Amino acid sequence: MLTLEFYRNLPEKQCRECGKKMDEQHECYVQECERCTAQQKA
Ligand SMILES: [Zn+2]
């Protein structure tokens, strides 16, 4: 239960460009969602 409380208290990760909520499984060092990342590379 302590582990569950820990994860529940983590802030939701959002794309810094569009504010879209990002999946926690996303690579932790990426700050934009996949769509914004692709636009920057284009
Ligand atoms: Zn985005």
mmCIF file of the protein (N, C-alpha, C, O) and its ligand, coordinates in Angstrom:
data_MODEL
# 
_entry.id   MODEL 
# 
loop_
_entity.id 
_entity.type 
_entity.pdbx_number_of_molecules 
1 polymer     1 
2 non-polymer 1 
# 
_entity_poly.entity_id                      1 
_entity_poly.type                           'polypeptide(L)' 
_entity_poly.nstd_linkage                   no 
_entity_poly.nstd_monomer                   no 
_entity_poly.pdbx_seq_one_letter_code       MLTLEFYRNLPEKQCRECGKKMDEQHECYVQECERCTAQQKA 
_entity_poly.pdbx_seq_one_letter_code_can   MLTLEFYRNLPEKQCRECGKKMDEQHECYVQECERCTAQQKA 
_entity_poly.pdbx_strand_id                 A 
# 
loop_
_entity_poly_seq.entity_id 
_entity_poly_seq.num 
_entity_poly_seq.mon_id 
_entity_poly_seq.hetero 
1 1  MET n 
1 2  LEU n 
1 3  THR n 
1 4  LEU n 
1 5  GLU n 
1 6  PHE n 
1 7  TYR n 
1 8  ARG n 
1 9  ASN n 
1 10 LEU n 
1 11 PRO n 
1 12 GLU n 
1 13 LYS n 
1 14 GLN n 
1 15 CYS n 
1 16 ARG n 
1 17 GLU n 
1 18 CYS n 
1 19 GLY n 
1 20 LYS n 
1 21 LYS n 
1 22 MET n 
1 23 ASP n 
1 24 GLU n 
1 25 GLN n 
1 26 HIS n 
1 27 GLU n 
1 28 CYS n 
1 29 TYR n 
1 30 VAL n 
1 31 GLN n 
1 32 GLU n 
1 33 CYS n 
1 34 GLU n 
1 35 ARG n 
1 36 CYS n 
1 37 THR n 
1 38 ALA n 
1 39 GLN n 
1 40 GLN n 
1 41 LYS n 
1 42 ALA n 
# 
loop_
_struct_asym.id 
_struct_asym.entity_id 
A 1 
B 2 
# 
loop_
_chem_comp.id 
_chem_comp.type 
_chem_comp.mon_nstd_flag 
ALA 'L-peptide linking' y 
ARG 'L-peptide linking' y 
ASN 'L-peptide linking' y 
ASP 'L-peptide linking' y 
CYS 'L-peptide linking' y 
GLN 'L-peptide linking' y 
GLU 'L-peptide linking' y 
GLY 'peptide linking'   y 
HIS 'L-peptide linking' y 
LEU 'L-peptide linking' y 
LYS 'L-peptide linking' y 
MET 'L-peptide linking' y 
PHE 'L-peptide linking' y 
PRO 'L-peptide linking' y 
THR 'L-peptide linking' y 
TYR 'L-peptide linking' y 
VAL 'L-peptide linking' y 
ZN  non-polymer         . 
# 
_pdbx_entity_nonpoly.entity_id   2 
_pdbx_entity_nonpoly.name        ? 
_pdbx_entity_nonpoly.comp_id     ZN 
# 
_pdbx_nonpoly_scheme.asym_id         B 
_pdbx_nonpoly_scheme.entity_id       2 
_pdbx_nonpoly_scheme.mon_id          ZN 
_pdbx_nonpoly_scheme.ndb_seq_num     1 
_pdbx_nonpoly_scheme.pdb_seq_num     101 
_pdbx_nonpoly_scheme.auth_seq_num    101 
_pdbx_nonpoly_scheme.pdb_mon_id      ZN 
_pdbx_nonpoly_scheme.auth_mon_id     ZN 
_pdbx_nonpoly_scheme.pdb_strand_id   A 
_pdbx_nonpoly_scheme.pdb_ins_code    . 
# 
loop_
_atom_site.group_PDB 
_atom_site.id 
_atom_site.type_symbol 
_atom_site.label_atom_id 
_atom_site.label_alt_id 
_atom_site.label_comp_id 
_atom_site.label_asym_id 
_atom_site.label_entity_id 
_atom_site.label_seq_id 
_atom_site.pdbx_PDB_ins_code 
_atom_site.Cartn_x 
_atom_site.Cartn_y 
_atom_site.Cartn_z 
_atom_site.occupancy 
_atom_site.B_iso_or_equiv 
_atom_site.pdbx_formal_charge 
_atom_site.auth_seq_id 
_atom_site.auth_comp_id 
_atom_site.auth_asym_id 
_atom_site.auth_atom_id 
_atom_site.pdbx_PDB_model_num 
ATOM   1   N  N  . MET A 1 1  ? 0.833  -1.214 0.000   1.00 0.00 ? 1   MET A N  1 
ATOM   2   C  CA . MET A 1 1  ? 0.000  0.000  0.000   1.00 0.00 ? 1   MET A CA 1 
ATOM   3   C  C  . MET A 1 1  ? 0.862  1.257  0.000   1.00 0.00 ? 1   MET A C  1 
ATOM   4   O  O  . MET A 1 1  ? 0.511  2.250  -0.636  1.00 0.00 ? 1   MET A O  1 
ATOM   5   N  N  . LEU A 1 2  ? 1.972  1.219  0.700   1.00 0.00 ? 2   LEU A N  1 
ATOM   6   C  CA . LEU A 1 2  ? 2.849  2.381  0.706   1.00 0.00 ? 2   LEU A CA 1 
ATOM   7   C  C  . LEU A 1 2  ? 3.350  2.695  -0.698  1.00 0.00 ? 2   LEU A C  1 
ATOM   8   O  O  . LEU A 1 2  ? 3.494  3.862  -1.064  1.00 0.00 ? 2   LEU A O  1 
ATOM   9   N  N  . THR A 1 3  ? 3.610  1.673  -1.468  1.00 0.00 ? 3   THR A N  1 
ATOM   10  C  CA . THR A 1 3  ? 4.067  1.884  -2.844  1.00 0.00 ? 3   THR A CA 1 
ATOM   11  C  C  . THR A 1 3  ? 2.978  2.554  -3.674  1.00 0.00 ? 3   THR A C  1 
ATOM   12  O  O  . THR A 1 3  ? 3.257  3.451  -4.469  1.00 0.00 ? 3   THR A O  1 
ATOM   13  N  N  . LEU A 1 4  ? 1.747  2.118  -3.485  1.00 0.00 ? 4   LEU A N  1 
ATOM   14  C  CA . LEU A 1 4  ? 0.649  2.720  -4.231  1.00 0.00 ? 4   LEU A CA 1 
ATOM   15  C  C  . LEU A 1 4  ? 0.496  4.195  -3.869  1.00 0.00 ? 4   LEU A C  1 
ATOM   16  O  O  . LEU A 1 4  ? 0.263  5.026  -4.747  1.00 0.00 ? 4   LEU A O  1 
ATOM   17  N  N  . GLU A 1 5  ? 0.623  4.520  -2.610  1.00 0.00 ? 5   GLU A N  1 
ATOM   18  C  CA . GLU A 1 5  ? 0.518  5.917  -2.200  1.00 0.00 ? 5   GLU A CA 1 
ATOM   19  C  C  . GLU A 1 5  ? 1.612  6.755  -2.843  1.00 0.00 ? 5   GLU A C  1 
ATOM   20  O  O  . GLU A 1 5  ? 1.375  7.896  -3.241  1.00 0.00 ? 5   GLU A O  1 
ATOM   21  N  N  . PHE A 1 6  ? 2.784  6.200  -2.942  1.00 0.00 ? 6   PHE A N  1 
ATOM   22  C  CA . PHE A 1 6  ? 3.902  6.925  -3.538  1.00 0.00 ? 6   PHE A CA 1 
ATOM   23  C  C  . PHE A 1 6  ? 3.591  7.301  -4.983  1.00 0.00 ? 6   PHE A C  1 
ATOM   24  O  O  . PHE A 1 6  ? 3.776  8.450  -5.384  1.00 0.00 ? 6   PHE A O  1 
ATOM   25  N  N  . TYR A 1 7  ? 3.121  6.334  -5.760  1.00 0.00 ? 7   TYR A N  1 
ATOM   26  C  CA . TYR A 1 7  ? 2.864  6.613  -7.167  1.00 0.00 ? 7   TYR A CA 1 
ATOM   27  C  C  . TYR A 1 7  ? 1.677  7.544  -7.341  1.00 0.00 ? 7   TYR A C  1 
ATOM   28  O  O  . TYR A 1 7  ? 1.641  8.338  -8.281  1.00 0.00 ? 7   TYR A O  1 
ATOM   29  N  N  . ARG A 1 8  ? 0.705  7.451  -6.443  1.00 0.00 ? 8   ARG A N  1 
ATOM   30  C  CA . ARG A 1 8  ? -0.467 8.310  -6.558  1.00 0.00 ? 8   ARG A CA 1 
ATOM   31  C  C  . ARG A 1 8  ? -0.088 9.761  -6.354  1.00 0.00 ? 8   ARG A C  1 
ATOM   32  O  O  . ARG A 1 8  ? -0.727 10.654 -6.912  1.00 0.00 ? 8   ARG A O  1 
ATOM   33  N  N  . ASN A 1 9  ? 0.942  10.008 -5.563  1.00 0.00 ? 9   ASN A N  1 
ATOM   34  C  CA . ASN A 1 9  ? 1.328  11.381 -5.264  1.00 0.00 ? 9   ASN A CA 1 
ATOM   35  C  C  . ASN A 1 9  ? 2.238  11.992 -6.329  1.00 0.00 ? 9   ASN A C  1 
ATOM   36  O  O  . ASN A 1 9  ? 2.551  13.181 -6.269  1.00 0.00 ? 9   ASN A O  1 
ATOM   37  N  N  . LEU A 1 10 ? 2.651  11.206 -7.274  1.00 0.00 ? 10  LEU A N  1 
ATOM   38  C  CA . LEU A 1 10 ? 3.487  11.767 -8.333  1.00 0.00 ? 10  LEU A CA 1 
ATOM   39  C  C  . LEU A 1 10 ? 2.672  12.725 -9.190  1.00 0.00 ? 10  LEU A C  1 
ATOM   40  O  O  . LEU A 1 10 ? 1.522  12.431 -9.517  1.00 0.00 ? 10  LEU A O  1 
ATOM   41  N  N  . PRO A 1 11 ? 3.244  13.859 -9.560  1.00 0.00 ? 11  PRO A N  1 
ATOM   42  C  CA . PRO A 1 11 ? 2.521  14.797 -10.417 1.00 0.00 ? 11  PRO A CA 1 
ATOM   43  C  C  . PRO A 1 11 ? 2.291  14.193 -11.788 1.00 0.00 ? 11  PRO A C  1 
ATOM   44  O  O  . PRO A 1 11 ? 3.112  13.425 -12.292 1.00 0.00 ? 11  PRO A O  1 
ATOM   45  N  N  . GLU A 1 12 ? 1.170  14.547 -12.382 1.00 0.00 ? 12  GLU A N  1 
ATOM   46  C  CA . GLU A 1 12 ? 0.902  14.053 -13.726 1.00 0.00 ? 12  GLU A CA 1 
ATOM   47  C  C  . GLU A 1 12 ? 1.851  14.722 -14.697 1.00 0.00 ? 12  GLU A C  1 
ATOM   48  O  O  . GLU A 1 12 ? 2.110  15.923 -14.622 1.00 0.00 ? 12  GLU A O  1 
ATOM   49  N  N  . LYS A 1 13 ? 2.353  13.929 -15.595 1.00 0.00 ? 13  LYS A N  1 
ATOM   50  C  CA . LYS A 1 13 ? 3.305  14.448 -16.569 1.00 0.00 ? 13  LYS A CA 1 
ATOM   51  C  C  . LYS A 1 13 ? 2.540  15.036 -17.751 1.00 0.00 ? 13  LYS A C  1 
ATOM   52  O  O  . LYS A 1 13 ? 1.633  14.408 -18.298 1.00 0.00 ? 13  LYS A O  1 
ATOM   53  N  N  . GLN A 1 14 ? 2.920  16.239 -18.129 1.00 0.00 ? 14  GLN A N  1 
ATOM   54  C  CA . GLN A 1 14 ? 2.252  16.890 -19.242 1.00 0.00 ? 14  GLN A CA 1 
ATOM   55  C  C  . GLN A 1 14 ? 3.272  17.351 -20.277 1.00 0.00 ? 14  GLN A C  1 
ATOM   56  O  O  . GLN A 1 14 ? 4.414  17.681 -19.955 1.00 0.00 ? 14  GLN A O  1 
ATOM   57  N  N  . CYS A 1 15 ? 2.828  17.361 -21.513 1.00 0.00 ? 15  CYS A N  1 
ATOM   58  C  CA . CYS A 1 15 ? 3.652  17.909 -22.578 1.00 0.00 ? 15  CYS A CA 1 
ATOM   59  C  C  . CYS A 1 15 ? 3.864  19.399 -22.330 1.00 0.00 ? 15  CYS A C  1 
ATOM   60  O  O  . CYS A 1 15 ? 2.897  20.120 -22.084 1.00 0.00 ? 15  CYS A O  1 
ATOM   61  N  N  . ARG A 1 16 ? 5.087  19.867 -22.387 1.00 0.00 ? 16  ARG A N  1 
ATOM   62  C  CA . ARG A 1 16 ? 5.346  21.276 -22.108 1.00 0.00 ? 16  ARG A CA 1 
ATOM   63  C  C  . ARG A 1 16 ? 4.903  22.166 -23.271 1.00 0.00 ? 16  ARG A C  1 
ATOM   64  O  O  . ARG A 1 16 ? 4.803  23.383 -23.115 1.00 0.00 ? 16  ARG A O  1 
ATOM   65  N  N  . GLU A 1 17 ? 4.643  21.580 -24.410 1.00 0.00 ? 17  GLU A N  1 
ATOM   66  C  CA . GLU A 1 17 ? 4.219  22.356 -25.569 1.00 0.00 ? 17  GLU A CA 1 
ATOM   67  C  C  . GLU A 1 17 ? 2.709  22.514 -25.635 1.00 0.00 ? 17  GLU A C  1 
ATOM   68  O  O  . GLU A 1 17 ? 2.207  23.632 -25.754 1.00 0.00 ? 17  GLU A O  1 
ATOM   69  N  N  . CYS A 1 18 ? 1.979  21.405 -25.558 1.00 0.00 ? 18  CYS A N  1 
ATOM   70  C  CA . CYS A 1 18 ? 0.528  21.451 -25.752 1.00 0.00 ? 18  CYS A CA 1 
ATOM   71  C  C  . CYS A 1 18 ? -0.243 21.132 -24.488 1.00 0.00 ? 18  CYS A C  1 
ATOM   72  O  O  . CYS A 1 18 ? -1.467 21.263 -24.464 1.00 0.00 ? 18  CYS A O  1 
ATOM   73  N  N  . GLY A 1 19 ? 0.456  20.710 -23.422 1.00 0.00 ? 19  GLY A N  1 
ATOM   74  C  CA . GLY A 1 19 ? -0.207 20.452 -22.160 1.00 0.00 ? 19  GLY A CA 1 
ATOM   75  C  C  . GLY A 1 19 ? -0.942 19.131 -22.104 1.00 0.00 ? 19  GLY A C  1 
ATOM   76  O  O  . GLY A 1 19 ? -1.650 18.855 -21.135 1.00 0.00 ? 19  GLY A O  1 
ATOM   77  N  N  . LYS A 1 20 ? -0.786 18.325 -23.111 1.00 0.00 ? 20  LYS A N  1 
ATOM   78  C  CA . LYS A 1 20 ? -1.438 17.031 -23.131 1.00 0.00 ? 20  LYS A CA 1 
ATOM   79  C  C  . LYS A 1 20 ? -0.854 16.121 -22.060 1.00 0.00 ? 20  LYS A C  1 
ATOM   80  O  O  . LYS A 1 20 ? 0.360  16.081 -21.862 1.00 0.00 ? 20  LYS A O  1 
ATOM   81  N  N  . LYS A 1 21 ? -1.719 15.397 -21.376 1.00 0.00 ? 21  LYS A N  1 
ATOM   82  C  CA . LYS A 1 21 ? -1.230 14.444 -20.397 1.00 0.00 ? 21  LYS A CA 1 
ATOM   83  C  C  . LYS A 1 21 ? -0.474 13.334 -21.091 1.00 0.00 ? 21  LYS A C  1 
ATOM   84  O  O  . LYS A 1 21 ? -0.915 12.782 -22.099 1.00 0.00 ? 21  LYS A O  1 
ATOM   85  N  N  . MET A 1 22 ? 0.690  13.019 -20.518 1.00 0.00 ? 22  MET A N  1 
ATOM   86  C  CA . MET A 1 22 ? 1.534  12.020 -21.159 1.00 0.00 ? 22  MET A CA 1 
ATOM   87  C  C  . MET A 1 22 ? 1.535  10.739 -20.348 1.00 0.00 ? 22  MET A C  1 
ATOM   88  O  O  . MET A 1 22 ? 1.445  10.760 -19.120 1.00 0.00 ? 22  MET A O  1 
ATOM   89  N  N  . ASP A 1 23 ? 1.637  9.643  -21.044 1.00 0.00 ? 23  ASP A N  1 
ATOM   90  C  CA . ASP A 1 23 ? 1.712  8.337  -20.389 1.00 0.00 ? 23  ASP A CA 1 
ATOM   91  C  C  . ASP A 1 23 ? 2.986  8.238  -19.566 1.00 0.00 ? 23  ASP A C  1 
ATOM   92  O  O  . ASP A 1 23 ? 4.066  8.578  -20.047 1.00 0.00 ? 23  ASP A O  1 
ATOM   93  N  N  . GLU A 1 24 ? 2.867  7.781  -18.348 1.00 0.00 ? 24  GLU A N  1 
ATOM   94  C  CA . GLU A 1 24 ? 4.054  7.649  -17.500 1.00 0.00 ? 24  GLU A CA 1 
ATOM   95  C  C  . GLU A 1 24 ? 5.069  6.679  -18.088 1.00 0.00 ? 24  GLU A C  1 
ATOM   96  O  O  . GLU A 1 24 ? 6.247  6.709  -17.729 1.00 0.00 ? 24  GLU A O  1 
ATOM   97  N  N  . GLN A 1 25 ? 4.619  5.840  -18.972 1.00 0.00 ? 25  GLN A N  1 
ATOM   98  C  CA . GLN A 1 25 ? 5.537  4.895  -19.601 1.00 0.00 ? 25  GLN A CA 1 
ATOM   99  C  C  . GLN A 1 25 ? 6.421  5.578  -20.637 1.00 0.00 ? 25  GLN A C  1 
ATOM   100 O  O  . GLN A 1 25 ? 7.403  5.009  -21.115 1.00 0.00 ? 25  GLN A O  1 
ATOM   101 N  N  . HIS A 1 26 ? 6.053  6.801  -20.971 1.00 0.00 ? 26  HIS A N  1 
ATOM   102 C  CA . HIS A 1 26 ? 6.868  7.557  -21.915 1.00 0.00 ? 26  HIS A CA 1 
ATOM   103 C  C  . HIS A 1 26 ? 8.256  7.757  -21.326 1.00 0.00 ? 26  HIS A C  1 
ATOM   104 O  O  . HIS A 1 26 ? 8.416  7.827  -20.107 1.00 0.00 ? 26  HIS A O  1 
ATOM   105 N  N  . GLU A 1 27 ? 9.229  7.847  -22.169 1.00 0.00 ? 27  GLU A N  1 
ATOM   106 C  CA . GLU A 1 27 ? 10.600 8.024  -21.699 1.00 0.00 ? 27  GLU A CA 1 
ATOM   107 C  C  . GLU A 1 27 ? 10.688 9.264  -20.816 1.00 0.00 ? 27  GLU A C  1 
ATOM   108 O  O  . GLU A 1 27 ? 10.241 10.339 -21.215 1.00 0.00 ? 27  GLU A O  1 
ATOM   109 N  N  . CYS A 1 28 ? 11.255 9.129  -19.631 1.00 0.00 ? 28  CYS A N  1 
ATOM   110 C  CA . CYS A 1 28 ? 11.135 10.147 -18.598 1.00 0.00 ? 28  CYS A CA 1 
ATOM   111 C  C  . CYS A 1 28 ? 11.856 11.434 -18.958 1.00 0.00 ? 28  CYS A C  1 
ATOM   112 O  O  . CYS A 1 28 ? 11.522 12.483 -18.407 1.00 0.00 ? 28  CYS A O  1 
ATOM   113 N  N  . TYR A 1 29 ? 12.812 11.400 -19.842 1.00 0.00 ? 29  TYR A N  1 
ATOM   114 C  CA . TYR A 1 29 ? 13.548 12.619 -20.165 1.00 0.00 ? 29  TYR A CA 1 
ATOM   115 C  C  . TYR A 1 29 ? 12.892 13.445 -21.259 1.00 0.00 ? 29  TYR A C  1 
ATOM   116 O  O  . TYR A 1 29 ? 13.331 14.557 -21.552 1.00 0.00 ? 29  TYR A O  1 
ATOM   117 N  N  . VAL A 1 30 ? 11.847 12.904 -21.857 1.00 0.00 ? 30  VAL A N  1 
ATOM   118 C  CA . VAL A 1 30 ? 11.148 13.626 -22.919 1.00 0.00 ? 30  VAL A CA 1 
ATOM   119 C  C  . VAL A 1 30 ? 10.081 14.515 -22.303 1.00 0.00 ? 30  VAL A C  1 
ATOM   120 O  O  . VAL A 1 30 ? 9.274  14.055 -21.495 1.00 0.00 ? 30  VAL A O  1 
ATOM   121 N  N  . GLN A 1 31 ? 10.074 15.790 -22.684 1.00 0.00 ? 31  GLN A N  1 
ATOM   122 C  CA . GLN A 1 31 ? 9.132  16.734 -22.079 1.00 0.00 ? 31  GLN A CA 1 
ATOM   123 C  C  . GLN A 1 31 ? 8.017  17.124 -23.039 1.00 0.00 ? 31  GLN A C  1 
ATOM   124 O  O  . GLN A 1 31 ? 7.115  17.869 -22.656 1.00 0.00 ? 31  GLN A O  1 
ATOM   125 N  N  . GLU A 1 32 ? 8.059  16.646 -24.259 1.00 0.00 ? 32  GLU A N  1 
ATOM   126 C  CA . GLU A 1 32 ? 6.963  16.882 -25.173 1.00 0.00 ? 32  GLU A CA 1 
ATOM   127 C  C  . GLU A 1 32 ? 6.309  15.549 -25.541 1.00 0.00 ? 32  GLU A C  1 
ATOM   128 O  O  . GLU A 1 32 ? 6.952  14.500 -25.508 1.00 0.00 ? 32  GLU A O  1 
ATOM   129 N  N  . CYS A 1 33 ? 5.029  15.606 -25.891 1.00 0.00 ? 33  CYS A N  1 
ATOM   130 C  CA . CYS A 1 33 ? 4.358  14.405 -26.351 1.00 0.00 ? 33  CYS A CA 1 
ATOM   131 C  C  . CYS A 1 33 ? 4.935  14.011 -27.717 1.00 0.00 ? 33  CYS A C  1 
ATOM   132 O  O  . CYS A 1 33 ? 5.661  14.781 -28.346 1.00 0.00 ? 33  CYS A O  1 
ATOM   133 N  N  . GLU A 1 34 ? 4.603  12.827 -28.146 1.00 0.00 ? 34  GLU A N  1 
ATOM   134 C  CA . GLU A 1 34 ? 5.188  12.329 -29.388 1.00 0.00 ? 34  GLU A CA 1 
ATOM   135 C  C  . GLU A 1 34 ? 4.875  13.236 -30.568 1.00 0.00 ? 34  GLU A C  1 
ATOM   136 O  O  . GLU A 1 34 ? 5.705  13.416 -31.459 1.00 0.00 ? 34  GLU A O  1 
ATOM   137 N  N  . ARG A 1 35 ? 3.665  13.809 -30.569 1.00 0.00 ? 35  ARG A N  1 
ATOM   138 C  CA . ARG A 1 35 ? 3.273  14.657 -31.691 1.00 0.00 ? 35  ARG A CA 1 
ATOM   139 C  C  . ARG A 1 35 ? 4.133  15.920 -31.743 1.00 0.00 ? 35  ARG A C  1 
ATOM   140 O  O  . ARG A 1 35 ? 4.628  16.284 -32.810 1.00 0.00 ? 35  ARG A O  1 
ATOM   141 N  N  . CYS A 1 36 ? 4.313  16.582 -30.619 1.00 0.00 ? 36  CYS A N  1 
ATOM   142 C  CA . CYS A 1 36 ? 5.117  17.812 -30.597 1.00 0.00 ? 36  CYS A CA 1 
ATOM   143 C  C  . CYS A 1 36 ? 6.577  17.504 -30.903 1.00 0.00 ? 36  CYS A C  1 
ATOM   144 O  O  . CYS A 1 36 ? 7.238  18.287 -31.585 1.00 0.00 ? 36  CYS A O  1 
ATOM   145 N  N  . THR A 1 37 ? 7.082  16.401 -30.422 1.00 0.00 ? 37  THR A N  1 
ATOM   146 C  CA . THR A 1 37 ? 8.448  15.998 -30.713 1.00 0.00 ? 37  THR A CA 1 
ATOM   147 C  C  . THR A 1 37 ? 8.646  15.805 -32.203 1.00 0.00 ? 37  THR A C  1 
ATOM   148 O  O  . THR A 1 37 ? 9.675  16.201 -32.750 1.00 0.00 ? 37  THR A O  1 
ATOM   149 N  N  . ALA A 1 38 ? 7.676  15.203 -32.859 1.00 0.00 ? 38  ALA A N  1 
ATOM   150 C  CA . ALA A 1 38 ? 7.768  14.960 -34.291 1.00 0.00 ? 38  ALA A CA 1 
ATOM   151 C  C  . ALA A 1 38 ? 7.736  16.279 -35.064 1.00 0.00 ? 38  ALA A C  1 
ATOM   152 O  O  . ALA A 1 38 ? 8.418  16.428 -36.078 1.00 0.00 ? 38  ALA A O  1 
ATOM   153 N  N  . GLN A 1 39 ? 6.938  17.236 -34.578 1.00 0.00 ? 39  GLN A N  1 
ATOM   154 C  CA . GLN A 1 39 ? 6.857  18.518 -35.266 1.00 0.00 ? 39  GLN A CA 1 
ATOM   155 C  C  . GLN A 1 39 ? 8.162  19.280 -35.165 1.00 0.00 ? 39  GLN A C  1 
ATOM   156 O  O  . GLN A 1 39 ? 8.559  19.962 -36.109 1.00 0.00 ? 39  GLN A O  1 
ATOM   157 N  N  . GLN A 1 40 ? 8.836  19.170 -34.019 1.00 0.00 ? 40  GLN A N  1 
ATOM   158 C  CA . GLN A 1 40 ? 10.102 19.869 -33.861 1.00 0.00 ? 40  GLN A CA 1 
ATOM   159 C  C  . GLN A 1 40 ? 11.183 19.295 -34.772 1.00 0.00 ? 40  GLN A C  1 
ATOM   160 O  O  . GLN A 1 40 ? 12.055 20.016 -35.258 1.00 0.00 ? 40  GLN A O  1 
ATOM   161 N  N  . LYS A 1 41 ? 11.108 17.988 -34.994 1.00 0.00 ? 41  LYS A N  1 
ATOM   162 C  CA . LYS A 1 41 ? 12.118 17.352 -35.841 1.00 0.00 ? 41  LYS A CA 1 
ATOM   163 C  C  . LYS A 1 41 ? 11.884 17.667 -37.298 1.00 0.00 ? 41  LYS A C  1 
ATOM   164 O  O  . LYS A 1 41 ? 12.827 17.682 -38.090 1.00 0.00 ? 41  LYS A O  1 
ATOM   165 N  N  . ALA A 1 42 ? 10.627 17.920 -37.667 1.00 0.00 ? 42  ALA A N  1 
ATOM   166 C  CA . ALA A 1 42 ? 10.286 18.142 -39.079 1.00 0.00 ? 42  ALA A CA 1 
ATOM   167 C  C  . ALA A 1 42 ? 10.918 19.446 -39.595 1.00 0.00 ? 42  ALA A C  1 
ATOM   168 O  O  . ALA A 1 42 ? 10.741 19.798 -40.761 1.00 0.00 ? 42  ALA A O  1 
HETATM 169 ZN ZN . ZN  B 2 .  ? 2.442  18.037 -27.143 1.00 0.00 2 101 ZN  A ZN 1 
# 
